[in-house]
């Protein structure tokens, strides 16, 4: 990974990446969310409509525990302005997804401004049909997890510069995560805490203060009756023990093949970094890497034995591994060039070849998806 401190990063180019991806992503996501079924759409439309007419939600309402306030209140705002409740759910999800994808692409550009990783990331996420597999808070939390991981990579690469901005950004993202899916946000913070303290020492206090302030600002349930809301979380967790799902090994492998490949390739990259230190610009922050690898393993180990663990539950971590795969491949290309038998294969040509492969895979996935029972796949 390139040493960001040695580059004068262009704010205008980062903004260009952000707004370009946002424009394309919004157009594509609007088409997807308005065209295909949405899991749990009725529940979110019903509860958003209650909020729109001034009826506060309670623990009796399905969406209350998530809490999903980052998405349900914008939905309620659209309904209040006259939108159909189901349409409001779809439009807000399209906008939320597009904004998160644009942020992720901009962060990828900041981390490696000389490579096409930002473009690879955008091409993976913008047309990603798997975003439709999740319920609204599951999909939103998955995208926010990707943002969190890249922000932590950025913080890890710039920690020697001091300053509190990375902690501020991570705190805001963590607050959004907790206000979207409290379980996902709490797991990320709990597993990353030892690494955060080790990496940033007292600066972690800024992260946690910002997290709490952001959560409180985004979650009105914490304003009205925080005790009732917090007590609803374990009740909902134990209530789900009665649910039974289907065997998902094969669907899991078909849904996240490149994420699994990403884990394998990352091990090669990190092993080479351990035993053959060389190009400092291609180094991976190992503390961040080992946290994410361990958190993914722990998350999978906790979910796999449960009777009910649909594919969408795995999305937060495996979606992030997906967009990291091009990074690992770009690092390997940098480390092993030039090949004696392929002097014509420059680093940039290699990157463009990978971009073309991503586009081909996307087209194949879309064709398969459109020729299948989309309702059965999503719901």
C-alpha positions as YAML, in Angstrom:
chain: A
units: angstrom
residues:
- id: 1
  name: UNK
  ca: [0.00, 0.00, 0.00]
- id: 2
  name: UNK
  ca: [1.38, 3.35, -0.93]
- id: 3
  name: UNK
  ca: [2.72, 5.60, 1.80]
- id: 4
  name: UNK
  ca: [0.13, 8.36, 1.78]
- id: 5
  name: UNK
  ca: [2.35, 10.73, 3.76]
- id: 6
  name: UNK
  ca: [4.73, 11.01, 0.78]
- id: 7
  name: UNK
  ca: [2.04, 12.29, -1.55]
- id: 8
  name: UNK
  ca: [0.41, 15.67, -1.77]
- id: 9
  name: UNK
  ca: [-3.15, 14.41, -2.10]
- id: 10
  name: UNK
  ca: [-5.32, 16.40, -4.41]
- id: 11
  name: UNK
  ca: [-8.55, 17.40, -2.71]
- id: 12
  name: UNK
  ca: [-10.09, 18.28, -6.04]
- id: 13
  name: UNK
  ca: [-9.32, 14.85, -7.53]
- id: 14
  name: UNK
  ca: [-10.69, 13.10, -4.45]
- id: 15
  name: UNK
  ca: [-13.85, 15.20, -4.73]
- id: 16
  name: UNK
  ca: [-14.06, 14.33, -8.43]
- id: 17
  name: UNK
  ca: [-13.84, 10.61, -7.63]
- id: 18
  name: UNK
  ca: [-16.49, 10.98, -4.94]
- id: 19
  name: UNK
  ca: [-19.02, 12.89, -7.05]
- id: 20
  name: UNK
  ca: [-18.42, 10.82, -10.19]
- id: 21
  name: UNK
  ca: [-19.02, 7.56, -8.32]
- id: 22
  name: UNK
  ca: [-21.95, 9.12, -6.45]
- id: 23
  name: UNK
  ca: [-23.66, 10.14, -9.70]
- id: 24
  name: UNK
  ca: [-23.21, 6.79, -11.41]
- id: 25
  name: UNK
  ca: [-23.92, 4.84, -8.23]
- id: 26
  name: UNK
  ca: [-27.13, 6.74, -7.53]
- id: 27
  name: UNK
  ca: [-28.44, 6.10, -11.03]
- id: 28
  name: UNK
  ca: [-27.67, 2.37, -10.87]
- id: 29
  name: UNK
  ca: [-28.91, 1.90, -7.31]
- id: 30
  name: UNK
  ca: [-32.18, 3.72, -8.01]
- id: 31
  name: UNK
  ca: [-32.84, 1.35, -10.92]
- id: 32
  name: UNK
  ca: [-32.00, -1.72, -8.81]
- id: 33
  name: UNK
  ca: [-34.01, -0.76, -5.72]
- id: 34
  name: UNK
  ca: [-37.06, 0.38, -7.70]
- id: 35
  name: UNK
  ca: [-37.02, -2.74, -9.90]
- id: 36
  name: UNK
  ca: [-36.38, -5.72, -7.64]
- id: 37
  name: UNK
  ca: [-37.99, -6.97, -4.40]
- id: 38
  name: UNK
  ca: [-36.79, -5.61, -1.06]
- id: 39
  name: UNK
  ca: [-36.50, -7.90, 1.96]
- id: 40
  name: UNK
  ca: [-38.67, -6.83, 4.94]
- id: 41
  name: UNK
  ca: [-39.99, -3.92, 2.89]
- id: 42
  name: UNK
  ca: [-43.43, -4.02, 4.50]
- id: 43
  name: UNK
  ca: [-42.08, -3.75, 8.05]
- id: 44
  name: UNK
  ca: [-39.87, -0.76, 7.26]
- id: 45
  name: UNK
  ca: [-42.57, 0.98, 5.21]
- id: 46
  name: UNK
  ca: [-45.13, 0.45, 8.00]
- id: 47
  name: UNK
  ca: [-42.88, 1.74, 10.77]
- id: 48
  name: UNK
  ca: [-41.65, 4.69, 8.68]
- id: 49
  name: UNK
  ca: [-45.27, 5.62, 8.02]
- id: 50
  name: UNK
  ca: [-45.95, 5.59, 11.78]
- id: 51
  name: UNK
  ca: [-43.06, 7.99, 12.38]
- id: 52
  name: UNK
  ca: [-44.27, 10.22, 9.54]
- id: 53
  name: UNK
  ca: [-47.60, 10.78, 11.31]
- id: 54
  name: UNK
  ca: [-45.96, 11.36, 14.68]
- id: 55
  name: UNK
  ca: [-46.45, 7.93, 16.28]
- id: 56
  name: UNK
  ca: [-43.33, 6.93, 18.26]
- id: 57
  name: UNK
  ca: [-42.05, 3.41, 17.82]
- id: 58
  name: UNK
  ca: [-41.78, 1.00, 20.75]
- id: 59
  name: UNK
  ca: [-40.24, -2.41, 21.36]
- id: 60
  name: UNK
  ca: [-43.45, -3.89, 19.91]
- id: 61
  name: UNK
  ca: [-42.46, -2.60, 16.47]
- id: 62
  name: UNK
  ca: [-40.23, -4.87, 14.39]
- id: 63
  name: UNK
  ca: [-37.68, -2.26, 13.31]
- id: 64
  name: UNK
  ca: [-37.22, -0.69, 16.74]
- id: 65
  name: UNK
  ca: [-34.35, -2.83, 18.01]
- id: 66
  name: UNK
  ca: [-32.04, -2.43, 14.99]
- id: 67
  name: UNK
  ca: [-32.53, 0.68, 15.43]
- id: 68
  name: UNK
  ca: [-32.08, 1.71, 11.76]
- id: 69
  name: UNK
  ca: [-32.75, 5.36, 12.56]
- id: 70
  name: UNK
  ca: [-30.21, 6.45, 9.94]
- id: 71
  name: UNK
  ca: [-32.54, 5.12, 7.26]
- id: 72
  name: UNK
  ca: [-36.05, 4.98, 8.75]
- id: 73
  name: UNK
  ca: [-36.21, 8.68, 9.60]
- id: 74
  name: UNK
  ca: [-35.27, 9.76, 6.05]
- id: 75
  name: UNK
  ca: [-37.92, 7.30, 4.86]
- id: 76
  name: UNK
  ca: [-40.43, 8.93, 7.19]
- id: 77
  name: UNK
  ca: [-39.43, 12.34, 5.85]
- id: 78
  name: UNK
  ca: [-40.22, 11.28, 2.29]
- id: 79
  name: UNK
  ca: [-43.54, 9.79, 3.38]
- id: 80
  name: UNK
  ca: [-44.38, 13.00, 5.22]
- id: 81
  name: UNK
  ca: [-43.78, 14.87, 1.95]
- id: 82
  name: UNK
  ca: [-46.24, 12.59, 0.17]
- id: 83
  name: UNK
  ca: [-44.18, 9.63, -1.06]
- id: 84
  name: UNK
  ca: [-45.59, 6.12, -1.07]
- id: 85
  name: UNK
  ca: [-44.13, 4.26, 1.97]
- id: 86
  name: UNK
  ca: [-42.65, 1.42, -0.10]
- id: 87
  name: UNK
  ca: [-41.19, 3.84, -2.62]
- id: 88
  name: UNK
  ca: [-39.67, 5.83, 0.24]
- id: 89
  name: UNK
  ca: [-37.91, 2.70, 1.53]
- id: 90
  name: UNK
  ca: [-36.43, 2.02, -1.89]
- id: 91
  name: UNK
  ca: [-35.32, 5.58, -2.63]
- id: 92
  name: UNK
  ca: [-33.63, 6.03, 0.75]
- id: 93
  name: UNK
  ca: [-31.80, 2.73, 0.41]
- id: 94
  name: UNK
  ca: [-30.58, 3.65, -3.09]
- id: 95
  name: UNK
  ca: [-29.33, 7.01, -1.86]
- id: 96
  name: UNK
  ca: [-27.70, 5.55, 1.27]
- id: 97
  name: UNK
  ca: [-25.94, 2.86, -0.76]
- id: 98
  name: UNK
  ca: [-24.72, 5.35, -3.38]
- id: 99
  name: UNK
  ca: [-23.29, 7.70, -0.74]
- id: 100
  name: UNK
  ca: [-21.47, 4.87, 1.06]
- id: 101
  name: UNK
  ca: [-20.04, 3.51, -2.20]
- id: 102
  name: UNK
  ca: [-18.82, 6.99, -3.16]
- id: 103
  name: UNK
  ca: [-17.13, 7.40, 0.25]
- id: 104
  name: UNK
  ca: [-15.45, 3.99, -0.08]
- id: 105
  name: UNK
  ca: [-14.18, 4.81, -3.57]
- id: 106
  name: UNK
  ca: [-12.83, 8.17, -2.41]
- id: 107
  name: UNK
  ca: [-11.05, 6.49, 0.51]
- id: 108
  name: UNK
  ca: [-9.54, 3.91, -1.85]
- id: 109
  name: UNK
  ca: [-8.25, 6.78, -3.99]
- id: 110
  name: UNK
  ca: [-6.77, 8.55, -0.94]
- id: 111
  name: UNK
  ca: [-5.02, 5.35, 0.17]
- id: 112
  name: UNK
  ca: [-3.60, 4.56, -3.27]
- id: 113
  name: UNK
  ca: [-3.87, 7.61, -5.52]
- id: 114
  name: UNK
  ca: [-1.49, 6.18, -8.13]
- id: 115
  name: UNK
  ca: [-3.47, 2.98, -8.72]
- id: 116
  name: UNK
  ca: [-6.90, 2.10, -10.06]
- id: 117
  name: UNK
  ca: [-8.06, 0.50, -6.83]
- id: 118
  name: UNK
  ca: [-10.72, 3.20, -6.44]
- id: 119
  name: UNK
  ca: [-12.15, 2.31, -9.85]
- id: 120
  name: UNK
  ca: [-12.07, -1.42, -9.10]
- id: 121
  name: UNK
  ca: [-13.88, -0.74, -5.82]
- id: 122
  name: UNK
  ca: [-16.55, 1.32, -7.54]
- id: 123
  name: UNK
  ca: [-17.06, -1.30, -10.25]
- id: 124
  name: UNK
  ca: [-17.51, -4.02, -7.62]
- id: 125
  name: UNK
  ca: [-19.96, -2.13, -5.39]
- id: 126
  name: UNK
  ca: [-22.01, 0.08, -7.74]
- id: 127
  name: UNK
  ca: [-23.65, -2.81, -9.66]
- id: 128
  name: UNK
  ca: [-23.44, -5.30, -6.76]
- id: 129
  name: UNK
  ca: [-26.70, -7.24, -6.75]
- id: 130
  name: UNK
  ca: [-25.87, -8.73, -3.35]
- id: 131
  name: UNK
  ca: [-26.86, -5.42, -1.76]
- id: 132
  name: UNK
  ca: [-30.44, -6.42, -2.58]
- id: 133
  name: UNK
  ca: [-30.12, -9.65, -0.56]
- id: 134
  name: UNK
  ca: [-30.14, -7.86, 2.77]
- id: 135
  name: UNK
  ca: [-32.86, -6.17, 4.74]
- id: 136
  name: UNK
  ca: [-32.46, -2.36, 4.73]
- id: 137
  name: UNK
  ca: [-30.40, -2.18, 7.96]
- id: 138
  name: UNK
  ca: [-28.30, -5.23, 7.02]
- id: 139
  name: UNK
  ca: [-27.31, -3.72, 3.67]
- id: 140
  name: UNK
  ca: [-26.68, -0.29, 5.19]
- id: 141
  name: UNK
  ca: [-24.54, -1.80, 7.97]
- id: 142
  name: UNK
  ca: [-22.56, -3.88, 5.47]
- id: 143
  name: UNK
  ca: [-21.64, -0.76, 3.49]
- id: 144
  name: UNK
  ca: [-20.80, 1.18, 6.64]
- id: 145
  name: UNK
  ca: [-18.53, -1.69, 7.71]
- id: 146
  name: UNK
  ca: [-16.60, -1.30, 4.44]
- id: 147
  name: UNK
  ca: [-16.27, 2.42, 5.18]
- id: 148
  name: UNK
  ca: [-15.06, 1.60, 8.73]
- id: 149
  name: UNK
  ca: [-12.39, -0.82, 7.46]
- id: 150
  name: UNK
  ca: [-11.00, 1.66, 4.93]
- id: 151
  name: UNK
  ca: [-11.06, 4.48, 7.48]
- id: 152
  name: UNK
  ca: [-9.08, 2.26, 9.84]
- id: 153
  name: UNK
  ca: [-6.57, 1.52, 7.06]
- id: 154
  name: UNK
  ca: [-6.26, 5.25, 6.50]
- id: 155
  name: UNK
  ca: [-5.81, 5.88, 10.22]
- id: 156
  name: UNK
  ca: [-3.18, 3.14, 10.40]
- id: 157
  name: UNK
  ca: [-1.19, 4.59, 7.50]
- id: 158
  name: UNK
  ca: [-1.26, 8.14, 8.88]
- id: 159
  name: UNK
  ca: [-0.93, 7.48, 12.62]
- id: 160
  name: UNK
  ca: [2.73, 8.60, 12.68]
- id: 161
  name: UNK
  ca: [1.55, 12.06, 11.64]
- id: 162
  name: UNK
  ca: [-0.41, 12.48, 14.87]
- id: 163
  name: UNK
  ca: [-3.63, 14.43, 14.86]
- id: 164
  name: UNK
  ca: [-7.17, 13.47, 15.71]
- id: 165
  name: UNK
  ca: [-8.99, 13.64, 12.38]
- id: 166
  name: UNK
  ca: [-8.82, 9.87, 11.65]
- id: 167
  name: UNK
  ca: [-10.28, 9.19, 15.11]
- id: 168
  name: UNK
  ca: [-13.01, 11.74, 14.45]
- id: 169
  name: UNK
  ca: [-13.93, 10.11, 11.15]
- id: 170
  name: UNK
  ca: [-13.90, 6.62, 12.70]
- id: 171
  name: UNK
  ca: [-16.09, 7.85, 15.56]
- id: 172
  name: UNK
  ca: [-18.67, 9.30, 13.18]
- id: 173
  name: UNK
  ca: [-18.73, 6.06, 11.16]
- id: 174
  name: UNK
  ca: [-19.04, 3.98, 14.35]
- id: 175
  name: UNK
  ca: [-21.96, 6.14, 15.52]
- id: 176
  name: UNK
  ca: [-23.70, 5.62, 12.18]
- id: 177
  name: UNK
  ca: [-23.11, 1.87, 12.47]
- id: 178
  name: UNK
  ca: [-24.56, 1.65, 15.97]
- id: 179
  name: UNK
  ca: [-27.58, 3.71, 14.91]
- id: 180
  name: UNK
  ca: [-28.09, 1.46, 11.88]
- id: 181
  name: UNK
  ca: [-27.45, -2.04, 13.27]
- id: 182
  name: UNK
  ca: [-26.39, -1.98, 16.87]
- id: 183
  name: UNK
  ca: [-25.15, -5.58, 16.81]
- id: 184
  name: UNK
  ca: [-22.79, -5.02, 13.87]
- id: 185
  name: UNK
  ca: [-21.50, -1.75, 15.27]
- id: 186
  name: UNK
  ca: [-20.96, -3.17, 18.75]
- id: 187
  name: UNK
  ca: [-19.09, -6.20, 17.37]
- id: 188
  name: UNK
  ca: [-16.77, -4.00, 15.28]
- id: 189
  name: UNK
  ca: [-15.96, -1.73, 18.20]
- id: 190
  name: UNK
  ca: [-15.52, -4.57, 20.70]
- id: 191
  name: UNK
  ca: [-13.13, -6.55, 18.48]
- id: 192
  name: UNK
  ca: [-11.16, -3.51, 17.33]
- id: 193
  name: UNK
  ca: [-10.75, -1.96, 20.80]
- id: 194
  name: UNK
  ca: [-7.46, -3.70, 21.74]
- id: 195
  name: UNK
  ca: [-5.92, -2.81, 18.38]
- id: 196
  name: UNK
  ca: [-7.20, 0.77, 18.53]
- id: 197
  name: UNK
  ca: [-5.71, 1.28, 22.00]
- id: 198
  name: UNK
  ca: [-2.41, -0.26, 20.88]
- id: 199
  name: UNK
  ca: [-2.24, 1.85, 17.73]
- id: 200
  name: UNK
  ca: [-3.54, 5.20, 18.94]
- id: 201
  name: UNK
  ca: [-3.22, 5.23, 22.73]
- id: 202
  name: UNK
  ca: [-5.10, 8.17, 24.27]
- id: 203
  name: UNK
  ca: [-6.40, 9.34, 20.88]
- id: 204
  name: UNK
  ca: [-8.93, 6.50, 21.10]
- id: 205
  name: UNK
  ca: [-10.86, 8.64, 23.59]
- id: 206
  name: UNK
  ca: [-11.71, 11.00, 20.73]
- id: 207
  name: UNK
  ca: [-13.10, 8.06, 18.75]
- id: 208
  name: UNK
  ca: [-15.35, 6.87, 21.57]
- id: 209
  name: UNK
  ca: [-16.55, 10.32, 22.50]
- id: 210
  name: UNK
  ca: [-17.40, 11.02, 18.86]
- id: 211
  name: UNK
  ca: [-19.11, 7.63, 18.59]
- id: 212
  name: UNK
  ca: [-21.36, 8.29, 21.57]
- id: 213
  name: UNK
  ca: [-22.25, 11.81, 20.44]
- id: 214
  name: UNK
  ca: [-23.03, 10.62, 16.91]
- id: 215
  name: UNK
  ca: [-25.13, 7.71, 18.17]
- id: 216
  name: UNK
  ca: [-27.07, 9.98, 20.50]
- id: 217
  name: UNK
  ca: [-27.67, 12.50, 17.70]
- id: 218
  name: UNK
  ca: [-28.84, 9.84, 15.23]
- id: 219
  name: UNK
  ca: [-30.93, 7.63, 17.52]
- id: 220
  name: UNK
  ca: [-34.05, 9.38, 18.89]
- id: 221
  name: UNK
  ca: [-34.88, 6.25, 20.89]
- id: 222
  name: UNK
  ca: [-31.95, 7.20, 23.13]
- id: 223
  name: UNK
  ca: [-33.54, 10.60, 23.76]
- id: 224
  name: UNK
  ca: [-36.94, 9.38, 24.83]
- id: 225
  name: UNK
  ca: [-36.34, 6.17, 26.79]
- id: 226
  name: UNK
  ca: [-32.76, 4.83, 26.61]
- id: 227
  name: UNK
  ca: [-33.45, 2.13, 29.22]
- id: 228
  name: UNK
  ca: [-36.36, 0.71, 27.21]
- id: 229
  name: UNK
  ca: [-34.32, 0.72, 24.02]
- id: 230
  name: UNK
  ca: [-31.18, -0.87, 25.51]
- id: 231
  name: UNK
  ca: [-33.24, -3.57, 27.26]
- id: 232
  name: UNK
  ca: [-34.94, -4.45, 23.96]
- id: 233
  name: UNK
  ca: [-31.63, -5.51, 22.39]
- id: 234
  name: UNK
  ca: [-31.00, -8.75, 24.37]
- id: 235
  name: UNK
  ca: [-34.72, -9.57, 24.25]
- id: 236
  name: UNK
  ca: [-34.65, -9.47, 20.45]
- id: 237
  name: UNK
  ca: [-31.44, -11.51, 20.29]
- id: 238
  name: UNK
  ca: [-32.92, -14.32, 22.39]
- id: 239
  name: UNK
  ca: [-36.21, -14.13, 20.50]
- id: 240
  name: UNK
  ca: [-34.38, -15.06, 17.28]
- id: 241
  name: UNK
  ca: [-33.17, -18.34, 18.79]
- id: 242
  name: UNK
  ca: [-36.43, -19.94, 17.74]
- id: 243
  name: UNK
  ca: [-35.84, -19.20, 14.06]
- id: 244
  name: UNK
  ca: [-34.51, -21.94, 11.80]
- id: 245
  name: UNK
  ca: [-32.93, -21.29, 8.42]
- id: 246
  name: UNK
  ca: [-31.73, -23.41, 5.51]
- id: 247
  name: UNK
  ca: [-28.32, -24.92, 4.87]
- id: 248
  name: UNK
  ca: [-26.26, -22.10, 3.37]
- id: 249
  name: UNK
  ca: [-22.79, -23.54, 2.68]
- id: 250
  name: UNK
  ca: [-23.28, -23.75, -1.08]
- id: 251
  name: UNK
  ca: [-25.15, -20.39, -1.33]
- id: 252
  name: UNK
  ca: [-22.40, -18.86, 0.83]
- id: 253
  name: UNK
  ca: [-19.64, -20.10, -1.49]
- id: 254
  name: UNK
  ca: [-21.58, -18.89, -4.53]
- id: 255
  name: UNK
  ca: [-22.23, -15.48, -2.95]
- id: 256
  name: UNK
  ca: [-18.72, -14.72, -1.67]
- id: 257
  name: UNK
  ca: [-16.23, -16.63, -3.88]
- id: 258
  name: UNK
  ca: [-14.00, -13.60, -4.41]
- id: 259
  name: UNK
  ca: [-14.05, -12.72, -0.71]
- id: 260
  name: UNK
  ca: [-12.72, -16.19, 0.10]
- id: 261
  name: UNK
  ca: [-10.09, -15.78, -2.63]
- id: 262
  name: UNK
  ca: [-9.26, -12.38, -1.14]
- id: 263
  name: UNK
  ca: [-8.49, -13.93, 2.24]
- id: 264
  name: UNK
  ca: [-6.19, -16.49, 0.60]
- id: 265
  name: UNK
  ca: [-4.34, -13.92, -1.52]
- id: 266
  name: UNK
  ca: [-3.98, -11.59, 1.46]
- id: 267
  name: UNK
  ca: [-2.13, -14.32, 3.35]
- id: 268
  name: UNK
  ca: [0.38, -14.53, 0.48]
- id: 269
  name: UNK
  ca: [0.85, -10.76, 0.52]
- id: 270
  name: UNK
  ca: [1.33, -10.62, 4.28]
- id: 271
  name: UNK
  ca: [3.66, -13.63, 4.40]
- id: 272
  name: UNK
  ca: [5.83, -12.05, 1.74]
- id: 273
  name: UNK
  ca: [5.84, -8.81, 3.72]
- id: 274
  name: UNK
  ca: [7.01, -10.72, 6.82]
- id: 275
  name: UNK
  ca: [9.78, -12.72, 5.22]
- id: 276
  name: UNK
  ca: [10.79, -10.54, 2.27]
- id: 277
  name: UNK
  ca: [10.45, -6.90, 3.34]
- id: 278
  name: UNK
  ca: [11.06, -4.62, 0.42]
- id: 279
  name: UNK
  ca: [8.90, -2.04, -1.27]
- id: 280
  name: UNK
  ca: [7.65, 0.19, 1.57]
- id: 281
  name: UNK
  ca: [4.97, 1.63, -0.72]
- id: 282
  name: UNK
  ca: [3.32, -1.78, -1.03]
- id: 283
  name: UNK
  ca: [3.24, -2.61, 2.67]
- id: 284
  name: UNK
  ca: [0.02, -3.46, 4.51]
- id: 285
  name: UNK
  ca: [-0.61, -2.13, 8.06]
- id: 286
  name: UNK
  ca: [-0.37, -5.49, 9.82]
- id: 287
  name: UNK
  ca: [-2.19, -4.48, 13.00]
- id: 288
  name: UNK
  ca: [-5.27, -3.47, 11.00]
- id: 289
  name: UNK
  ca: [-4.95, -6.57, 8.82]
- id: 290
  name: UNK
  ca: [-4.76, -9.01, 11.73]
- id: 291
  name: UNK
  ca: [-7.69, -7.33, 13.47]
- id: 292
  name: UNK
  ca: [-9.86, -7.67, 10.37]
- id: 293
  name: UNK
  ca: [-8.79, -11.24, 9.66]
- id: 294
  name: UNK
  ca: [-9.41, -12.26, 13.26]
- id: 295
  name: UNK
  ca: [-12.72, -10.39, 13.46]
- id: 296
  name: UNK
  ca: [-13.91, -12.10, 10.27]
- id: 297
  name: UNK
  ca: [-12.96, -15.53, 11.61]
- id: 298
  name: UNK
  ca: [-14.65, -14.86, 14.96]
- id: 299
  name: UNK
  ca: [-17.77, -13.44, 13.31]
- id: 300
  name: UNK
  ca: [-18.05, -16.49, 11.05]
- id: 301
  name: UNK
  ca: [-17.42, -18.92, 13.91]
- id: 302
  name: UNK
  ca: [-20.16, -17.30, 16.01]
- id: 303
  name: UNK
  ca: [-22.72, -17.25, 13.20]
- id: 304
  name: UNK
  ca: [-22.11, -20.62, 11.57]
- id: 305
  name: UNK
  ca: [-23.45, -22.82, 14.44]
- id: 306
  name: UNK
  ca: [-26.70, -20.84, 14.74]
- id: 307
  name: UNK
  ca: [-29.88, -22.41, 13.42]
- id: 308
  name: UNK
  ca: [-30.77, -19.15, 11.65]
- id: 309
  name: UNK
  ca: [-27.94, -17.38, 9.82]
- id: 310
  name: UNK
  ca: [-29.02, -16.10, 6.39]
- id: 311
  name: UNK
  ca: [-26.45, -14.94, 3.85]
- id: 312
  name: UNK
  ca: [-27.08, -11.26, 4.60]
- id: 313
  name: UNK
  ca: [-25.66, -11.71, 8.11]
- id: 314
  name: UNK
  ca: [-22.22, -12.39, 6.62]
- id: 315
  name: UNK
  ca: [-22.23, -9.40, 4.28]
- id: 316
  name: UNK
  ca: [-20.53, -6.79, 6.51]
- id: 317
  name: UNK
  ca: [-17.18, -8.58, 6.57]
- id: 318
  name: UNK
  ca: [-17.20, -10.47, 3.29]
- id: 319
  name: UNK
  ca: [-18.23, -7.43, 1.26]
- id: 320
  name: UNK
  ca: [-15.15, -5.67, 2.62]
- id: 321
  name: UNK
  ca: [-12.93, -8.63, 1.67]
- id: 322
  name: UNK
  ca: [-14.35, -8.40, -1.85]
- id: 323
  name: UNK
  ca: [-13.18, -4.85, -2.42]
- id: 324
  name: UNK
  ca: [-9.79, -5.66, -0.84]
- id: 325
  name: UNK
  ca: [-9.06, -8.37, -3.44]
- id: 326
  name: UNK
  ca: [-7.98, -5.88, -6.16]
- id: 327
  name: UNK
  ca: [-5.68, -4.25, -3.60]
- id: 328
  name: UNK
  ca: [-3.92, -7.54, -2.82]
- id: 329
  name: UNK
  ca: [-3.56, -8.31, -6.54]
- id: 330
  name: UNK
  ca: [-2.20, -4.83, -7.26]
- id: 331
  name: UNK
  ca: [0.35, -5.24, -4.45]
- id: 332
  name: UNK
  ca: [1.46, -8.64, -5.81]
- id: 333
  name: UNK
  ca: [1.79, -7.14, -9.30]
- id: 334
  name: UNK
  ca: [3.99, -4.37, -7.91]
- id: 335
  name: UNK
  ca: [6.16, -6.83, -6.02]
- id: 336
  name: UNK
  ca: [6.71, -9.30, -8.85]
- id: 337
  name: UNK
  ca: [7.13, -7.00, -11.85]
- id: 338
  name: UNK
  ca: [8.69, -7.11, -14.36]
- id: 339
  name: UNK
  ca: [8.13, -10.69, -15.46]
- id: 340
  name: UNK
  ca: [10.92, -11.92, -17.70]
- id: 341
  name: UNK
  ca: [8.44, -13.30, -20.19]
- id: 342
  name: UNK
  ca: [6.00, -10.37, -20.19]
- id: 343
  name: UNK
  ca: [7.83, -7.04, -20.29]
- id: 344
  name: UNK
  ca: [4.83, -5.56, -22.07]
- id: 345
  name: UNK
  ca: [2.64, -6.20, -19.00]
- id: 346
  name: UNK
  ca: [3.19, -2.93, -17.18]
- id: 347
  name: UNK
  ca: [1.60, -2.26, -13.81]
- id: 348
  name: UNK
  ca: [-1.01, 0.00, -15.37]
- id: 349
  name: UNK
  ca: [-1.90, -2.55, -18.07]
- id: 350
  name: UNK
  ca: [-2.24, -5.20, -15.38]
- id: 351
  name: UNK
  ca: [-4.62, -2.95, -13.47]
- id: 352
  name: UNK
  ca: [-6.72, -2.30, -16.55]
- id: 353
  name: UNK
  ca: [-6.84, -6.04, -17.29]
- id: 354
  name: UNK
  ca: [-8.20, -6.62, -13.78]
- id: 355
  name: UNK
  ca: [-10.75, -3.82, -14.28]
- id: 356
  name: UNK
  ca: [-11.94, -5.53, -17.48]
- id: 357
  name: UNK
  ca: [-12.23, -8.85, -15.62]
- id: 358
  name: UNK
  ca: [-14.35, -7.23, -12.90]
- id: 359
  name: UNK
  ca: [-16.65, -5.78, -15.57]
- id: 360
  name: UNK
  ca: [-16.96, -9.20, -17.24]
- id: 361
  name: UNK
  ca: [-17.84, -10.90, -13.93]
- id: 362
  name: UNK
  ca: [-20.42, -8.20, -13.22]
- id: 363
  name: UNK
  ca: [-22.11, -8.73, -16.58]
- id: 364
  name: UNK
  ca: [-22.17, -12.52, -16.10]
- id: 365
  name: UNK
  ca: [-23.66, -12.15, -12.60]
- id: 366
  name: UNK
  ca: [-26.32, -9.77, -13.89]
- id: 367
  name: UNK
  ca: [-27.29, -12.11, -16.73]
- id: 368
  name: UNK
  ca: [-27.56, -15.09, -14.34]
- id: 369
  name: UNK
  ca: [-29.57, -13.00, -11.86]
- id: 370
  name: UNK
  ca: [-32.03, -11.75, -14.48]
- id: 371
  name: UNK
  ca: [-32.62, -15.26, -15.81]
- id: 372
  name: UNK
  ca: [-33.36, -16.68, -12.36]
- id: 373
  name: UNK
  ca: [-36.25, -16.26, -9.95]
- id: 374
  name: UNK
  ca: [-35.10, -12.92, -8.54]
- id: 375
  name: UNK
  ca: [-37.78, -12.89, -5.87]
- id: 376
  name: UNK
  ca: [-36.70, -16.27, -4.52]
- id: 377
  name: UNK
  ca: [-33.02, -15.24, -4.58]
- id: 378
  name: UNK
  ca: [-33.58, -11.97, -2.71]
- id: 379
  name: UNK
  ca: [-36.33, -12.99, -0.30]
...
